[in-house]
Structures are given as C-alpha cells and as structure tokens.
C-alpha cells in the first residue's frame, strides 16, 4: 500500500515501464521480451567473421555505398534563344 512506499523503498531495481519487444537472433529465431524503450523489433548484431568472403563483401557494399557519379553539365548550344527573347524585354 502507499504507507509501505512512504516508509521504505520499493523492492525493485527500476521504476520505468517495460514494453513488449520482438528480439530477432542472427539465425532467424525470435523471442518476445520486455524492453525499456518502445520498439517493435530488436535485431542481434551479425558476426561478420563467421560469414563467407563473398557475403561479407556484399554486406559491406550495402552498408557503405559508393559515391554518386558526377553528371555532365547541360550545354545551351542546341537551344534557340529567340523563343525566350520575350522574357528578356521589360
């Protein structure tokens, strides 16, 4: 009751609410548990040392994509400037 909480401390380590979360292991198995933050799914980190070399490189390419290539600038050589002459006059 409330008198017990006022006289002494409660016999629990944390006072927060725990939310139901789905924990996904690296082998694909799932476990429902209580977690301190409201999330839907928690994924366990994958040990890249156990993966084959080809899959490890593919994961690294997905994680760190290459920089986009620079596009060529458009030139105004093929544009007829007389069609836009009406916008230059005041």
N, C-alpha and C positions, 0 to 999 in steps of 0.2 A: 504494500500500500504506500501512500505518499509519506507516511511517517518514517518508514524504513529508508526511503531515499533521502530524507532530510537529515536523519541522524548519521547514517553511514554512507558509504559509496556503493553503487550497484556492482554486482559481481559479473561484469562483462568488460571486455577489453575495448570495444569500440561502441560508439553510440549512434553511428550512422545507419542508414537503411541499406540493405543489400538487395541488388537487383538480379533477377534470373537471367543468365547468360549461357549461350551455347559455345562450348570450347571445342575447337576442331584440332585434332592432333595431326602430325605430319603424315601418318599412314591413312588418314581419312576417317578415323573413328571419331565419334562425337560424345561429349559428356555435358550434361546440364549441371551448372553450379551457380552459386551466389557470388556476385562481384560488387565492388563498391561503386562502380560507375555504371550508368545506364547505357549499355551497349547490347547489340543483338548477337554478334558473333565475335569471338576472340580466336585468333589463329596462332598456333605454336610456330616459332621460327623454324625454318628448314635448315638442316646442317648441310652446307654446300660441299663439305669434304666427302660425304657419302655418295654424291651424285656422280654419274659418268661424265667424262670430259665434255662431250657434245651438249648434254643438257645443261651443264654448268655455264658454258659459254652462251647458250641461248638465253638463260635466265639473266646473265649479266647484260646482254644486249637489250633485253626488255626493260631492265632496271635503269640502265644508262643509255638512252637512245642517242644516236648521232645527231650532230647539229644540222639544222636545215641548210640546204644549199642556197647560195645567193642567186636571186633571179636576175636576168638581164633587164636593163632599163629599156623602156619603150622609146623609140625614136619618132620624131614628128615629120619624117621625110615623106611619108605617104599620105599626109593629111592635107586637104585643100583648105587653105586659110581664108579664102574668100567666103566660104559658107559661114564662118564665125565672125565676119567683119562687122555685122550689125551689133554685136555685143561690145565692140571697142569704141563705137561712137557714143557721144553723150547727147 
